[in-house]
């Protein structure tokens, strides 16, 4: 059964692009990647923004449910793959990204998924849904420490360098502002001085934070709405649609 149909990706495309346009420049400044792989890329929206910022070597990986005609990257730059399984490629990239993907995989796939990411690049831009985050087919919602522990076992350090720069940016969907972290292989720190500087500013005791917008979404009236599957889908479409974000911010997601 295809649970991630055309509507799933189209409803998120606008917010993903808007968010990427704010976050990618920050990553370019700190990492300056020449090659980027996106694991769980959907239509390749984030990769297309990296291309706009001069990264020509991009590659996307996602499930077979992604319609090739919807891709925003060349079809030959896309691999259909079951992300529940370990992913191994014959090459490495400067940067791997995986944003709001890991929570859609079963708990038993968590370790192998992190293995796949660290096998692809020395720097990983990562975000995953926290407990009670609104979403579809979330199988493994975890606090950031859970993922940081998995990366640490592979010799990767967590760097909280992005969230403070986008926390109140209305162009960024709240789940990115809330969850996005950098993981870097410790032996590569000296190659990325801007990331190395941010290590000292990363409070390991404060990785788990909740954005005000998510807090409001979990208020009692809205929670009742979101418990109804059809209304849940409609609401998710609304909060990712730029045309009525102003009204949502005013009535439900006010800072």
Secondary structure, DSSP 8 states (H G I E B T S, - for coil): --SS-HHHHHHHHHHHHHHHHHHHHHHHHHH--SEEEEET-TTTHHHHHHHHTT--EEEEEE-TTS-GGG-SS-GGGEEE--TTS----SS-BSEEEEES-GGGS-GGGHHHHHHHHHTTBSEEEEE---TT---SS------HHHHHHHHHTTTEEEE--SHHHHTT-TTS-HHHHHH-EEEEEGGGGGG-HHHHHHHTT--GGG-----HHHHHHTSHHHHHHHTSHHHHHHHHHHHT-GGGHHHHHHHT---
